[in-house]
């Protein structure tokens, strides 16, 4: 059975101890280095007899952040796979980590057995995401509904009239409706587009968001 060599970069001592104790009991995974910072890890690997094939990497670390450390780690260890293990689940952190070269992204709420499963999947060339992270990634890359699809044909006509600079009275005359009807339509347009003013409506139109 081939052993997977693992590196851990985590500055929380309790989490370090928990991960180390867990992987010590897993014969198929060998933890070859645990460091509290990217800088310390890069220094330590120069003297290692076995290099890590996979690194569990936190983001909020002593010294440089884990995200900034990814290119440095990949430069020293071109074949290593990096799994983010962090409390940060915001879209920006996920995007930056994956763009920097991480292949997987786990929340620290992930059970230890699932972290082990992620390591095994990655060691076979796969990628692994916590369910909550996977959903964020899907939502980020899903096609966005065009704002104009939220409006009725009549509402689109009114938007066009507003962009042309017409008053409520002129719009009412053009469309053969009352001014109160125009006001009601405009109120519903603002609600659908999540805006609060005519200026925002005009800006969205000019920016081709409608």
JOFENNOR-V491290 format. One record per residue. RES is the residue in three letters. PSI is psi as a letter, one per 40 degrees, with the letter a starting at -180 (none if undefined). OMEGA is omega as a letter, one per 30 degrees, with the letter a starting at -180 (NA if undefined). BURIAL is b if it has 9 or more other C-alpha atoms within 8 Angstrom, else e. Layout:
res psi omega burial
RES PSI OMEGA BURIAL
RES PSI OMEGA BURIAL
This chain:
res psi omega burial
UNK h l e
UNK h l e
UNK h l e
UNK h l b
UNK h a b
UNK i l b
UNK i l b
UNK h l b
UNK h a b
UNK h a b
UNK e l b
UNK h a e
UNK d l e
UNK d l e
UNK d l e
UNK d a b
UNK d l e
UNK d l e
UNK d a b
UNK d a b
UNK d a e
UNK d a b
UNK d l b
UNK d a b
UNK e a e
UNK h a e
UNK d a e
UNK e l e
UNK h l b
UNK h l b
UNK h a b
UNK e l b
UNK h l b
UNK h a b
UNK i l b
UNK e a b
UNK i l b
UNK d a b
UNK d l e
UNK d l b
UNK d a b
UNK d l b
UNK d a e
UNK d a b
UNK e a b
UNK d a e
UNK e a e
UNK i l e
UNK d l e
UNK h l e
UNK i l e
UNK h l b
UNK d a b
UNK i l b
UNK h l b
UNK h a b
UNK h l b
UNK i l b
UNK d a b
UNK g a e
UNK i l b
UNK h a e
UNK b a e
UNK i l b
UNK i l b
UNK d a b
UNK d l b
UNK d a b
UNK e a b
UNK d l b
UNK d l b
UNK d l e
UNK d l b
UNK d l b
UNK d l e
UNK d a e
UNK g a e
UNK d a e
UNK e a e
UNK i l b
UNK h a b
UNK h l b
UNK h l b
UNK h l b
UNK h a b
UNK i l b
UNK e a e
UNK h l e
UNK e l b
UNK i a e
UNK d a b
UNK d a e
UNK d l b
UNK d a b
UNK d a e
UNK d a b
UNK d a b
UNK d l b
UNK d a e
UNK d l b
UNK e l b
UNK i a b
UNK e a b
UNK i a b
UNK h a b
UNK i l b
UNK i l b
UNK e l e
UNK e a e
UNK h l b
UNK i a e
UNK d l e
UNK d l e
UNK d l e
UNK d l b
UNK d l e
UNK d l e
UNK d l b
UNK d a b
UNK d l e
UNK d a b
UNK d a b
UNK d l b
UNK e l e
UNK e a e
UNK a l e
UNK i a b
UNK h l b
UNK i l b
UNK i a b
UNK d a e
UNK d l e
UNK d l b
UNK d l b
UNK d l e
UNK d a b
UNK d l b
UNK d a e
UNK d a e
UNK d a e
UNK e l e
UNK i l e
UNK h a e
UNK h l e
UNK h a e
UNK h a e
UNK d a b
UNK d l e
UNK e l e
UNK e a e
UNK i l b
UNK i l e
UNK d l e
UNK d l e
UNK d l b
UNK d l b
UNK d a e
UNK d l b
UNK d l b
UNK d l e
UNK d l b
UNK d l b
UNK d l b
UNK e l e
UNK e a e
UNK i l b
UNK i l e
UNK d a b
UNK d l e
UNK d l e
UNK d l b
UNK d l b
UNK d a b
UNK d a e
UNK e l e
UNK f l e
UNK i l e
UNK i l e
UNK d l b
UNK d l e
UNK d l b
UNK d a b
UNK d l b
UNK d l e
UNK d a b
UNK d l b
UNK d l e
UNK d l e
UNK d l b
UNK d a b
UNK d a b
UNK d a e
UNK e a e
UNK f l e
UNK i a e
UNK e a e
UNK i l e
UNK d a e
UNK d l e
UNK d l b
UNK d a b
UNK d l b
UNK d a e
UNK d l b
UNK d a b
UNK d l e
UNK e l e
UNK f l e
UNK e l b
UNK none NA e
